[in-house]
Amino acid sequence: MSLPRSALLWARFPVRRHAGHRAAACSALRAHVGLFPGSLGRVSAVASASSSASGGSKSPNTSLFVPLTVKPQGPSADGDVGAELTRPLDKNEVKKILDKFYKRKEIQKLSADYGLDARLFHQAFISFRNYIMQSHSLDVDIHIILNDICFSAAHVDDLFPFFLRHAKQIFPVLECKDDLRKISDLRIPPNWYQEARAIQRKIIFHSGPTNSGKTYHAIQNYLSAKSGVYCGPLKLLAHEIFEKSNAAGVPCDLVTGEERVTIELDGKQAAHVACTVEMCSVTTPYEVAVIDEIQMIKDPARGWAWTRALLGLCAKEVHLCGEAAAIDLVTELMYTTGEEVEVRNYKRLTPISVLDHALESLDNLRPGDCIVCFSKNDIYSVSRQIEIRGLESAVIYGSLPPGTKLAQAKKFNDPDDPCKILVATDAIGMGLNLSIRRIIFYSLLKPSVNEKGEKEIEPITTSQALQIAGRAGRFSSKYKEGEVTTMNREDLRLLKEILNKPVEPIKAAGLHPTAEQIEMFAYHLPDTTLSNLIDIFVDFSQVDGQYFVCNMDDFKFSAELIQHIPLSLRVRYVFCTAPINKKQPFVCSSLLQFARQYSRNEPLTFAWLRRYMKWPLLPPKNIKDLMDLEAVHDVLDLYLWLSYRFIDMFPDASLVRDLQKELDGIIQEGVHNITKLIKISETHKLLNLERLSAESQSRLSGTLKSQTRRIRVTKTGGGKAVEPPSSDAAEKSLASRLVQQGLLTADILKQLEKEWLTQQTEHGKERTESGTYSKGTRRKKKEPDSD
């Protein structure tokens, strides 16, 4: 702690003449230093002051605390005042004092009381020692204490207040832990929405399986109301309600992350609005609100949006549509708001049955069949095999643009179109009206991401199986009865087990920190990166038992991606909430480029965007080209999303939307000819579908049980995991997957193969030479290359 300039000058003035004055000055300084928080007395004196420092909250995860750099002090313009008042310090003596300080058990215990566990204590001490040893001159107070310790006029423990001050400099979170805990306190979320709490809402839960009419009845209430809001999980669903509402003579606006459509010619907002759930307003009053697919309140990444809508919508009536598994949780949450829940149960309108036999061969396909796959490779493989059999198929998967999905659905539904087979992922589970007679699960294993952000491959859940199977024999389709089966005989028993299981009740709803909360965090930790702020926030956060903090890995990925770009915190936060597919390198690099342009204050014009994308783009010639076009479509979505947050910097939204429609047409053409693209890709060795199709039949039938058993064993923590497929198959699968993701090209793949073969040849020569030198004698010890 430095003294005021006038005091230092006063202290320096008589030093050279009178030893008495020198002693008096030192005494005055010691008295001043004694005011340092925690005192400079013995450890016992300091410990009593720290008894309440740690509070009663959970211990933070200190591995998230990134130390800041505190530079040693250079030469001072005033000279080394401490040395003039006492004497220059002997660095060797100081080092011994610091080492003694570090080894003191009492100091370590006291540091722990102030939040410095063993890891932080060690890091703080290293920084403190470097600061002391490398500084040209020290502050007067610490110089005098070190000098007194050298002459046994003070105890080594008297360094603790200075050490603690330094520790709080490099770990500022220690200084404001209580404030951070208050900011990140996510308990009692209903209190965040005062407008909703000011009215007594009527909550109606429409519960039932797929194709039970639950959403239809909720929408009828929405259409008959004076004002209303529909909140759906997908853009396609919001579009559907938007079109239905306007077709029924009820003026309705559309609001999604990338699109705003106002139906009134004068631009005035309509009384009804259809939106994606993230975009709903919690301040606008409505007569009726509809929240679709309420069971998604448990989603590890997006659940917070349903929680916000449920607790925050200002509507006299709130209609919830979804699975019965969410009833108990919703009832508990509404109990905390003082609102009762009326449950209306619905039964499926058309019968559905699980067949006693599997499909086993694509030769057994019939019109109205839908084969559900959980990977793009399976989509390509099945489509190709169907084409070989002289049949035509429609293809729908998640990364296709909405327009292309609708076009493929229309093609499949059209009774006059020769296309009678659909190959799709679980993207058909919601948002598309399809005329399906029979659902065929090609596999029951699906990659997923758990709440911790970890990837898992598990059998589909009962909820997922029911959602997909329910697409067969819908009430509005020409097939009045639905059927469900599997591709492989061995999977059929497992499918029946999954479908017969009761759906597990949902136990918790998702929450998400707001921009305001992160800004307050940043106020206390101004030098901390946004990604690290999120980690600390989640670690400090406290939630009630009915809630959980949503996984924020995608947010952190974007934050780390653009961390080096100079942006304000609010702007950085908005960029990080932009929905991107982080598996697409071009989409990630585009987010980076957009942020860079923004930081330079250079508007991203239509002309700039065309140059950046190398427009015009050609129709796809192979599968990789098609995937590249899908990535470009995602980039245009990103531009449109940002254009509604930063209008001045992304000024050409309407032109970009027209461009996106043109691109959608090109992609539709590519998907229409997808079997040709697959065939070309095979010819150029971008895909190896013969291997995939042959392996998929044997692998799925032969290893599904073992994989399922391995998953279950892993979950329970007992037994050994079954060995994965052979390394050769894994390598080929990986190469094919990397090509599909656009991370490898055919040329790079050939080059890698060539290098690998060259390397193997060299190793072979070495082994031959080694064998020659050994003169035919067998090697007793196995050499590394022999494997």
C-alpha positions in Angstrom: 0.0 0.0 0.0 1.7 3.2 -1.1 1.6 6.4 1.0 0.5 9.7 -0.5 3.1 11.6 -2.3 3.3 14.4 0.4 3.9 11.8 3.1 6.7 10.2 1.2 8.4 13.5 0.6 8.0 14.4 4.2 9.5 11.0 5.2 12.4 11.5 2.8 13.4 15.0 3.8 15.1 14.4 7.2 16.4 10.9 6.6 20.0 11.8 5.7 20.7 14.0 8.7 19.0 12.6 11.8 18.7 9.0 12.8 16.0 9.9 15.3 13.9 11.4 12.5 14.5 8.2 10.5 13.3 6.0 13.3 10.2 8.2 13.8 9.4 8.1 10.1 9.7 4.3 10.1 7.4 4.1 13.1 4.9 6.3 11.4 5.0 4.1 8.3 4.5 1.0 10.4 1.5 2.6 12.0 0.1 3.4 8.6 0.7 -0.1 7.3 -0.9 -1.5 10.4 -4.3 -0.3 9.0 -4.0 -2.9 6.1 -7.1 -5.2 6.2 -6.3 -8.3 8.2 -3.6 -6.6 10.3 0.1 -7.3 10.3 0.1 -9.3 13.5 0.3 -13.0 14.0 -1.7 -15.5 12.0 -4.1 -16.0 14.9 -5.1 -12.4 14.8 -5.8 -12.5 11.0 -7.6 -15.8 11.2 -10.3 -14.3 13.5 -11.0 -11.7 10.8 -11.3 -14.3 8.1 -13.8 -16.6 9.8 -16.7 -15.3 7.7 -14.7 -14.9 4.4 -15.7 -18.2 2.8 -19.4 -17.9 3.6 -21.7 -20.9 3.6 -22.0 -21.4 -0.1 -20.6 -24.3 -2.1 -16.9 -24.2 -2.9 -16.1 -22.9 -6.4 -14.2 -24.9 -8.9 -10.9 -23.0 -8.7 -9.5 -24.7 -11.8 -11.7 -22.2 -13.7 -9.8 -19.2 -12.2 -7.3 -18.0 -14.8 -4.5 -15.9 -13.2 -3.9 -12.4 -14.5 -0.3 -11.1 -15.0 1.0 -8.5 -12.5 4.2 -7.0 -13.9 7.1 -6.2 -11.5 7.7 -2.6 -10.7 10.3 -0.7 -12.7 12.5 2.2 -11.5 10.4 4.8 -9.7 10.8 8.5 -10.5 11.0 9.1 -6.7 13.7 6.6 -6.3 13.6 3.6 -4.0 12.0 5.3 -1.0 11.9 2.1 1.1 15.6 1.6 0.7 16.3 5.2 1.7 14.1 4.9 4.8 15.7 1.6 5.8 18.3 -0.1 3.7 18.5 -1.9 0.3 17.1 -5.4 0.6 19.4 -8.4 0.2 17.6 -10.6 -2.5 19.0 -13.8 -1.1 17.7 -13.0 2.4 14.3 -12.1 0.9 14.1 -15.4 -1.0 14.7 -17.3 2.2 12.0 -15.3 3.9 9.5 -16.0 1.1 10.4 -19.7 1.0 9.8 -19.9 4.8 6.5 -18.0 4.3 5.4 -20.6 1.7 6.1 -23.6 3.9 4.2 -22.3 6.9 1.2 -24.6 7.5 -0.6 -21.7 9.3 -0.3 -19.5 6.2 -1.6 -22.3 4.0 -4.6 -22.8 6.3 -5.3 -19.1 6.5 -5.1 -18.8 2.7 -7.7 -21.6 2.4 -10.0 -19.6 4.7 -9.8 -16.8 2.1 -10.6 -19.1 -0.8 -7.0 -20.0 -1.9 -6.9 -23.7 -2.1 -3.6 -25.6 -2.7 -3.6 -24.9 -6.4 -4.4 -21.2 -6.1 -2.1 -20.7 -3.2 0.8 -22.2 -5.2 0.0 -20.0 -8.3 -0.4 -16.9 -6.2 2.8 -17.5 -4.3 4.9 -18.0 -7.5 3.5 -14.8 -8.9 4.1 -13.0 -5.6 7.7 -14.2 -5.3 8.4 -13.2 -8.9 6.9 -9.8 -8.2 9.1 -9.3 -5.1 12.3 -10.6 -6.6 12.0 -9.0 -10.0 10.8 -5.5 -9.0 13.3 -2.7 -9.3 11.8 -1.0 -6.2 9.0 -2.1 -3.9 6.2 -0.1 -2.3 7.4 1.4 1.0 5.1 -0.6 3.2 6.2 -4.0 2.0 9.9 -2.9 1.8 9.8 -2.0 5.5 8.1 -5.2 6.5 10.7 -7.3 4.6 13.5 -5.3 6.2 12.0 -5.8 9.7 11.7 -9.5 9.1 15.4 -9.6 8.1 16.3 -8.0 11.4 13.8 -10.2 13.4 11.8 -7.1 14.2 8.7 -8.6 12.5 7.4 -12.1 12.0 7.3 -13.8 8.5 3.5 -14.1 8.9 3.2 -10.3 8.7 3.7 -10.8 4.9 0.3 -12.4 4.6 -1.8 -9.2 4.0 0.6 -8.2 1.2 0.4 -11.7 -0.2 -3.4 -11.7 0.0 -3.5 -8.3 -1.7 -1.4 -9.7 -4.6 -3.5 -12.9 -4.8 -6.6 -10.8 -5.2 -4.9 -8.9 -8.0 -4.1 -12.0 -10.0 -7.4 -13.7 -9.0 -9.9 -10.9 -8.9 -12.7 -13.4 -8.3 -11.5 -13.7 -4.7 -12.4 -10.1 -4.1 -16.0 -10.3 -5.3 -17.1 -13.9 -4.6 -20.2 -12.8 -2.7 -21.3 -10.4 -5.4 -20.8 -13.0 -8.1 -22.9 -15.5 -6.2 -25.7 -13.0 -5.9 -25.5 -12.2 -9.7 -25.5 -15.9 -10.6 -28.3 -16.9 -8.2 -30.8 -18.5 -10.5 -33.2 -19.6 -7.8 -36.9 -18.6 -7.9 -37.0 -17.9 -11.7 -40.8 -17.0 -11.6 -39.8 -13.7 -10.0 -37.9 -12.7 -13.1 -41.1 -12.1 -15.0 -43.1 -9.5 -13.0 -45.5 -8.7 -15.9 -46.7 -12.4 -15.9 -46.9 -12.5 -12.1 -49.1 -9.4 -12.2 -51.9 -11.4 -13.9 -53.6 -14.6 -12.9 -53.1 -16.9 -15.9 -55.1 -20.0 -16.8 -52.7 -22.9 -17.7 -54.2 -25.7 -19.9 -52.0 -28.7 -20.7 -53.0 -30.7 -23.8 -51.4 -34.1 -23.3 -51.3 -36.9 -25.8 -49.2 -38.9 -28.2 -48.3 -37.9 -31.8 -51.4 -37.5 -34.0 -53.9 -37.2 -31.2 -55.2 -33.7 -32.1 -53.8 -32.0 -29.0 -52.1 -29.2 -31.0 -55.2 -28.8 -33.2 -57.4 -28.0 -30.2 -54.9 -25.6 -28.8 -54.6 -23.8 -32.1 -58.4 -23.4 -32.3 -58.3 -21.5 -29.1 -55.5 -19.4 -30.5 -57.4 -18.6 -33.7 -60.6 -17.6 -31.9 -58.9 -15.3 -29.5 -58.6 -11.5 -30.0 -54.8 -11.8 -29.7 -52.4 -14.7 -29.5 -48.9 -16.0 -29.8 -47.8 -19.4 -31.0 -44.4 -20.6 -29.8 -42.9 -23.6 -31.8 -39.6 -25.5 -31.7 -39.0 -25.1 -35.5 -39.2 -22.5 -38.2 -41.2 -24.9 -40.2 -43.9 -25.1 -37.5 -44.0 -21.4 -37.1 -44.4 -21.0 -40.9 -47.2 -23.6 -40.9 -49.2 -21.7 -38.2 -48.5 -18.4 -39.9 -50.0 -19.7 -43.1 -52.9 -21.5 -41.5 -53.8 -18.4 -39.5 -53.8 -16.0 -42.4 -55.6 -18.6 -44.6 -58.3 -18.7 -41.9 -58.8 -14.9 -42.1 -56.9 -14.2 -38.8 -54.1 -11.7 -39.6 -50.8 -13.2 -38.2 -47.2 -12.1 -38.3 -44.2 -14.3 -38.4 -41.1 -13.9 -36.2 -38.1 -16.3 -36.3 -34.4 -15.7 -35.6 -33.8 -15.1 -39.3 -37.1 -13.7 -40.5 -39.7 -11.0 -39.7 -42.9 -10.9 -41.8 -45.6 -8.3 -41.0 -48.9 -9.0 -42.7 -50.4 -5.5 -42.4 -49.5 -3.3 -45.4 -48.8 -0.3 -43.1 -46.2 -2.3 -41.1 -48.4 -2.4 -38.0 -48.1 -5.5 -35.9 -50.9 -7.9 -36.1 -52.7 -9.1 -33.0 -51.5 -12.7 -33.7 -47.9 -13.8 -34.1 -46.3 -17.2 -34.9 -42.7 -17.5 -33.7 -40.0 -19.8 -32.7 -40.0 -20.3 -29.0 -36.7 -18.4 -28.5 -38.2 -15.3 -30.1 -41.4 -14.9 -28.1 -42.0 -11.6 -26.2 -42.5 -11.9 -22.5 -43.7 -8.3 -22.2 -46.4 -8.1 -24.8 -49.9 -9.0 -23.4 -51.9 -11.7 -25.3 -55.3 -13.3 -24.7 -54.0 -16.8 -25.7 -50.6 -18.3 -25.9 -49.7 -21.7 -27.3 -46.4 -23.4 -26.4 -45.8 -26.4 -28.5 -43.7 -29.5 -27.6 -43.5 -28.4 -24.0 -41.5 -31.6 -23.2 -38.5 -29.9 -24.8 -38.2 -27.9 -21.5 -35.7 -30.6 -20.6 -33.5 -30.2 -23.7 -29.9 -29.8 -22.5 -29.2 -26.9 -24.9 -32.6 -25.2 -25.7 -34.7 -26.0 -22.6 -34.3 -22.5 -21.2 -36.5 -21.1 -24.0 -39.5 -23.3 -23.0 -38.9 -22.4 -19.3 -38.8 -18.7 -20.2 -42.0 -18.9 -22.3 -43.8 -21.0 -19.6 -43.0 -18.6 -16.7 -42.9 -15.4 -18.6 -45.6 -15.2 -21.3 -48.2 -12.5 -20.4 -51.4 -14.3 -21.6 -54.7 -14.9 -19.9 -54.7 -18.4 -21.2 -51.5 -20.5 -21.8 -52.0 -23.7 -23.7 -49.2 -26.3 -23.5 -49.0 -29.1 -26.0 -46.8 -32.1 -25.4 -46.1 -35.4 -23.7 -47.6 -36.6 -20.5 -44.1 -36.9 -19.1 -44.0 -33.1 -18.6 -47.3 -32.8 -16.6 -45.8 -33.3 -13.1 -43.0 -30.8 -13.7 -45.2 -28.2 -15.2 -47.6 -28.6 -12.2 -44.8 -28.1 -9.7 -43.5 -25.1 -11.6 -46.9 -23.5 -11.7 -47.4 -24.2 -8.0 -44.5 -21.8 -7.3 -46.4 -19.1 -9.4 -49.7 -19.8 -7.7 -51.3 -21.0 -10.9 -53.3 -24.2 -11.4 -52.9 -26.5 -14.3 -55.9 -28.0 -16.1 -54.9 -31.3 -18.0 -56.8 -32.4 -21.1 -55.8 -35.9 -22.2 -56.1 -37.0 -25.9 -55.8 -40.4 -27.5 -54.3 -41.2 -30.9 -56.8 -40.7 -33.7 -55.6 -43.6 -35.8 -54.3 -47.0 -34.7 -50.6 -47.9 -35.0 -49.1 -51.4 -34.6 -45.6 -52.8 -34.3 -45.1 -55.6 -36.8 -43.9 -59.0 -35.8 -41.4 -59.2 -38.6 -38.5 -57.0 -39.7 -38.1 -55.7 -43.3 -34.7 -57.5 -43.6 -34.3 -56.5 -47.3 -35.0 -53.4 -49.3 -36.6 -55.7 -51.8 -39.6 -55.8 -49.4 -40.3 -52.1 -49.6 -43.8 -50.9 -50.4 -45.3 -47.5 -51.3 -45.6 -45.3 -48.3 -42.6 -46.7 -46.5 -40.2 -44.4 -44.6 -36.7 -45.7 -43.7 -35.4 -43.7 -40.7 -31.6 -43.5 -40.4 -29.5 -41.7 -37.8 -26.5 -40.9 -40.0 -26.0 -39.3 -43.4 -23.9 -42.2 -44.5 -26.8 -44.5 -44.0 -29.1 -42.0 -45.8 -26.7 -42.1 -48.8 -26.3 -45.9 -48.7 -30.0 -46.7 -48.5 -30.9 -44.1 -51.2 -28.3 -45.7 -53.5 -29.6 -49.2 -52.9 -33.2 -48.2 -53.5 -32.2 -46.5 -56.8 -30.4 -49.7 -57.8 -33.7 -51.6 -57.4 -35.4 -49.2 -59.8 -37.3 -47.3 -57.2 -37.4 -43.5 -56.6 -37.0 -42.0 -53.1 -37.3 -38.7 -51.4 -34.7 -37.6 -48.9 -35.0 -35.5 -45.8 -32.3 -34.8 -43.2 -31.7 -32.0 -40.6 -29.1 -29.9 -42.5 -31.3 -29.4 -45.5 -32.9 -25.9 -45.9 -36.6 -25.7 -44.9 -37.6 -25.1 -48.5 -35.9 -28.3 -49.7 -37.5 -30.3 -46.9 -40.9 -29.1 -47.9 -40.2 -29.8 -51.6 -39.1 -33.4 -50.7 -42.2 -33.9 -48.5 -44.5 -32.6 -51.3 -42.8 -35.0 -53.7 -43.3 -37.9 -51.4 -47.0 -37.0 -50.6 -48.0 -36.4 -54.2 -50.0 -39.4 -55.3 -49.2 -38.6 -59.0 -45.4 -38.6 -58.3 -43.5 -41.9 -58.9 -41.6 -41.3 -55.7 -43.2 -43.6 -53.1 -40.4 -44.2 -50.6 -38.9 -41.7 -48.1 -35.4 -42.0 -46.6 -35.1 -39.6 -43.6 -33.4 -38.9 -40.3 -35.4 -38.1 -37.2 -35.9 -34.6 -38.7 -39.3 -36.0 -39.7 -40.3 -36.2 -36.0 -41.9 -32.8 -36.1 -42.6 -29.9 -38.5 -43.6 -31.9 -41.6 -46.9 -33.4 -42.7 -46.1 -36.7 -44.3 -48.3 -39.4 -45.7 -46.4 -42.4 -44.3 -47.9 -45.9 -44.0 -44.9 -47.7 -42.4 -41.9 -46.5 -40.4 -38.8 -48.7 -40.7 -35.9 -48.1 -38.3 -32.7 -48.8 -40.1 -30.9 -48.6 -36.8 -31.8 -48.0 -33.2 -28.5 -46.4 -32.2 -28.4 -42.6 -32.2 -25.5 -40.1 -31.4 -26.5 -37.6 -28.7 -25.1 -35.0 -26.4 -25.7 -35.2 -22.7 -26.1 -32.3 -20.2 -22.4 -32.1 -19.7 -21.8 -31.7 -23.4 -20.4 -35.2 -23.8 -21.1 -37.2 -26.9 -22.8 -40.6 -26.5 -24.1 -43.3 -28.8 -27.2 -44.9 -27.2 -30.4 -46.7 -28.3 -33.1 -44.1 -28.9 -35.3 -43.2 -26.0 -38.9 -44.2 -25.6 -39.9 -40.6 -26.2 -37.9 -40.4 -29.5 -39.2 -43.8 -30.7 -42.8 -42.7 -30.1 -42.3 -39.4 -31.8 -40.9 -41.0 -34.9 -43.2 -44.0 -35.0 -46.2 -41.7 -34.6 -45.6 -40.3 -38.0 -47.0 -43.4 -39.6 -50.8 -43.4 -40.4 -51.5 -39.8 -39.5 -55.1 -38.7 -39.4 -54.7 -36.3 -42.3 -52.9 -38.7 -44.5 -54.3 -41.4 -46.9 -53.1 -44.2 -44.6 -55.5 -44.5 -41.7 -53.4 -47.2 -39.9 -49.7 -46.9 -39.1 -47.1 -49.7 -38.9 -43.7 -49.7 -37.3 -40.8 -52.2 -37.7 -37.0 -52.4 -38.1 -34.6 -53.2 -40.9 -32.9 -56.0 -39.0 -34.6 -58.9 -37.2 -32.4 -58.6 -34.2 -33.5 -55.0 -33.6 -37.2 -55.7 -33.5 -37.2 -57.1 -30.0 -35.3 -54.1 -28.7 -37.7 -51.7 -30.5 -40.7 -53.4 -28.8 -38.9 -53.1 -25.4 -38.3 -49.4 -26.0 -41.9 -48.6 -27.2 -43.4 -50.6 -24.3 -41.4 -48.7 -21.6 -43.2 -45.9 -19.9 -41.8 -42.5 -20.7 -39.7 -41.2 -17.8 -41.2 -38.1 -16.1 -39.3 -34.9 -16.8 -37.6 -33.8 -13.6 -36.0 -30.4 -14.4 -36.4 -27.4 -16.6 -33.5 -25.6 -18.3 -32.2 -22.1 -17.5 -29.7 -19.8 -19.2 -27.8 -16.7 -18.1 -29.0 -13.4 -19.6 -26.8 -10.8 -21.3 -27.4 -8.5 -18.3 -26.1 -11.1 -15.8 -23.0 -11.7 -17.9 -22.4 -7.9 -18.1 -22.5 -7.7 -14.4 -20.1 -10.6 -14.1 -17.7 -8.8 -16.5 -17.9 -5.6 -14.4 -16.4 -7.5 -11.5 -14.0 -9.5 -13.7 -13.1 -7.1 -16.6 -10.0 -8.9 -17.8 -11.6 -12.4 -18.0 -12.5 -13.9 -21.4 -16.2 -14.4 -22.2 -15.8 -18.2 -22.3 -14.2 -18.2 -18.9 -16.9 -15.8 -17.6 -19.5 -18.4 -18.7 -17.6 -21.2 -16.9 -17.3 -19.2 -13.7 -21.0 -18.2 -13.9 -22.2 -21.8 -14.3 -19.9 -22.9 -11.5 -21.1 -20.1 -9.1 -24.8 -20.5 -10.1 -27.4 -21.8 -7.7 -30.6 -23.4 -8.9 -33.7 -24.9 -7.3 -34.1 -28.6 -7.6 -36.6 -28.3 -10.4 -34.1 -26.5 -12.7 -30.7 -27.0 -14.3 -28.3 -24.7 -16.2 -28.3 -25.5 -19.9 -25.2 -26.7 -21.6 -23.4 -23.8 -23.1 -20.6 -25.5 -25.1 -21.8 -24.0 -28.4 -21.8 -20.5 -26.9 -18.3 -21.1 -25.5 -17.1 -22.4 -28.8 -18.1 -19.2 -30.6 -16.7 -17.1 -27.7 -13.3 -18.7 -28.1 -13.5 -18.5 -31.9 -13.8 -14.7 -31.8 -12.0 -13.9 -28.6 -9.1 -12.2 -30.3 -11.4 -9.8 -32.2 -12.0 -6.4 -30.4 -15.7 -6.2 -29.7 -17.8 -4.8 -26.8 -19.1 -7.4 -24.4 -22.7 -7.0 -25.5 -21.9 -7.3 -29.2 -19.6 -10.3 -28.4 -22.5 -11.9 -26.5 -24.9 -11.5 -29.4 -22.4 -13.0 -31.9 -21.9 -16.0 -29.5 -25.7 -16.6 -29.3 -25.9 -16.8 -33.1 -27.0 -20.4 -34.0 -24.3 -22.0 -36.1 -23.3 -25.6 -36.9 -19.8 -25.9 -35.5 -19.2 -29.0 -37.5 -19.2 -26.9 -40.7 -15.7 -25.2 -41.1 -17.1 -22.7 -43.6 -19.9 -21.6 -41.2 -17.4 -21.2 -38.4 -14.9 -19.2 -40.5 -17.8 -17.0 -41.7 -18.8 -16.1 -38.1 -15.2 -15.1 -37.6 -15.1 -13.1 -40.8 -18.4 -11.3 -40.0 -17.2 -10.4 -36.5 -13.9 -9.1 -37.9 -15.8 -6.9 -40.4 -18.0 -5.6 -37.6 -15.0 -4.8 -35.4 -13.6 -2.7 -38.3 -16.9 -0.9 -38.6 -17.2 -2.1 -42.2 -20.8 -2.9 -43.2 -21.3 -6.3 -44.7 -23.0 -5.4 -47.9 -24.7 -7.6 -50.5 -21.8 -7.0 -52.9 -19.2 -8.0 -50.2 -21.2 -11.1 -49.4 -21.4 -12.2 -53.0 -17.6 -11.9 -53.3 -17.0 -13.7 -50.1 -19.1 -16.7 -51.2 -17.8 -16.6 -54.8 -21.3 -16.2 -56.1 -22.8 -17.5 -58.5 -22.6 -21.1 -57.3 -22.9 -24.1 -59.6 -25.2 -27.0 -59.1 -23.6 -29.8 -57.1 -21.7 -32.4 -59.0 -21.1 -34.8 -56.1 -22.1 -35.2 -52.4 -19.3 -32.9 -51.2 -20.6 -30.1 -53.4 -24.1 -30.6 -52.0 -22.8 -30.4 -48.4 -20.8 -27.2 -49.3 -24.0 -25.6 -50.7 -25.8 -26.5 -47.4 -23.0 -24.8 -45.5 -23.4 -21.7 -47.7 -27.2 -21.7 -47.0 -26.3 -21.8 -43.2 -24.0 -18.8 -43.7 -26.9 -16.8 -45.3 -29.0 -17.8 -42.4 -26.3 -16.4 -40.1 -26.3 -13.1 -42.0 -30.0 -12.8 -41.8 -30.0 -13.6 -38.0 -27.4 -10.9 -37.4 -29.2 -8.4 -39.7 -32.0 -8.2 -37.2 -29.6 -7.5 -34.3 -27.2 -5.1 -36.2 -29.3 -3.5 -38.9 -26.7 -0.9 -39.9 -23.8 -3.4 -40.2 -25.9 -6.1 -42.1 -28.0 -3.8 -44.3 -29.0 -6.0 -47.2 -31.3 -8.6 -45.6 -33.9 -8.5 -48.3 -31.4 -9.1 -51.1 -29.7 -11.9 -49.1 -33.1 -13.5 -48.6 -33.7 -13.5 -52.4 -30.2 -15.0 -52.8 -31.0 -17.7 -50.3 -34.2 -18.6 -52.2 -32.1 -19.0 -55.3 -29.6 -21.2 -53.5 -32.5 -23.2 -52.0 -33.6 -24.0 -55.6 -30.0 -25.2 -56.5 -30.0 -27.4 -53.4 -33.4 -28.8 -54.3 -32.1 -29.7 -57.7 -29.1 -31.5 -56.1 -31.3 -33.4 -53.6 -33.6 -34.4 -56.5 -30.6 -36.0 -58.2 -29.0 -37.2 -55.0 -28.6 -40.8 -56.2 -26.6 -39.5 -59.2 -24.4 -37.5 -56.9 -23.9 -40.5 -54.7 -22.9 -42.6 -57.7 -20.4 -39.9 -58.9 -19.0 -39.7 -55.4 -18.5 -43.4 -55.3 -16.8 -43.4 -58.7 -14.4 -40.7 -57.5 -13.9 -42.6 -54.2 -15.4 -39.8 -52.1 -17.7 -42.4 -50.6 -17.4 -46.1 -50.2 -21.1 -47.1 -49.9 -20.6 -50.7 -51.0 -18.6 -51.3 -47.9 -20.9 -49.2 -45.8 -24.0 -51.0 -47.0 -22.5 -54.5 -46.6 -21.0 -53.6 -43.2 -24.1 -51.8 -41.9 -26.2 -55.0 -42.4 -23.8 -57.3 -40.6 -22.6 -54.7 -38.0 -26.0 -53.6 -37.0 -27.4 -57.1 -36.8 -24.3 -58.6 -35.2 -23.2 -56.0 -32.8 -26.3 -54.1 -31.8 -26.9 -56.3 -28.8 -23.3 -56.1 -27.7 -23.2 -52.3 -28.2 -26.4 -51.9 -26.2 -25.0 -54.2 -23.5 -21.8 -52.2 -23.5 -23.7 -49.0 -23.1 -25.7 -50.4 -20.2 -22.6 -51.9 -18.6 -20.8 -48.5 -18.9 -23.8 -46.8 -17.3 -23.8 -49.1 -14.3 -20.1 -49.1 -14.0 -19.7 -52.8 -14.0 -18.0 -55.2 -16.4 -15.8 -54.6 -19.4 -16.8 -52.7 -22.5 -17.0 -54.7 -25.7 -14.2 -54.0 -28.1 -14.9 -51.5 -30.9 -14.9 -52.6 -34.6 -11.5 -53.4 -36.2 -9.0 -50.6 -36.7 -9.2 -51.0 -40.5 -13.0 -50.5 -40.5 -12.7 -47.6 -38.1 -10.1 -45.9 -40.3 -12.3 -46.2 -43.4 -15.3 -45.1 -41.5 -13.4 -42.1 -40.2 -12.1 -41.1 -43.6 -15.6 -41.4 -45.2 -17.0 -39.3 -42.3 -14.4 -36.6 -42.7 -15.1 -36.4 -46.4 -18.8 -36.1 -45.7 -18.2 -33.3 -43.3 -16.1 -31.4 -45.8 -13.0 -31.7 -43.6 -11.1 -33.8 -46.2 -11.1 -33.8 -50.0 -10.5 -36.7 -52.3 -7.1 -35.2 -53.2 -6.0 -34.9 -49.6 -7.2 -38.5 -49.0 -5.1 -39.8 -51.9 -2.1 -37.9 -50.6 -2.5 -39.3 -47.1 -2.9 -42.8 -48.5 0.3 -42.3 -50.7 2.3 -41.0 -47.7 1.1 -43.9 -45.5 2.0 -46.5 -48.1 5.5 -44.9 -48.5 5.9 -45.0 -44.8 4.9 -48.6 -44.6 7.3 -49.5 -47.4 10.2 -47.8 -45.6 9.3 -49.6 -42.4 9.2 -52.9 -44.4 12.7 -52.2 -45.7 14.0 -51.5 -42.2 12.5 -54.8 -40.9 14.1 -56.6 -43.8 17.5 -55.1 -43.1 17.0 -55.9 -39.4 16.2 -59.5 -40.3 19.4 -59.7 -42.6 21.6 -58.3 -39.9 20.3 -60.8 -37.4 21.5 -63.6 -39.7 18.4 -65.6 -39.6 18.3 -65.7 -35.8 14.9 -65.1 -34.3 14.5 -61.8 -32.4 14.0 -62.5 -28.7 12.5 -59.1 -28.1 9.6 -57.8 -30.1 10.4 -54.5 -31.9 8.0 -51.6 -32.0 7.4 -51.8 -35.7 6.5 -55.5 -35.6 3.0 -54.5 -34.8 
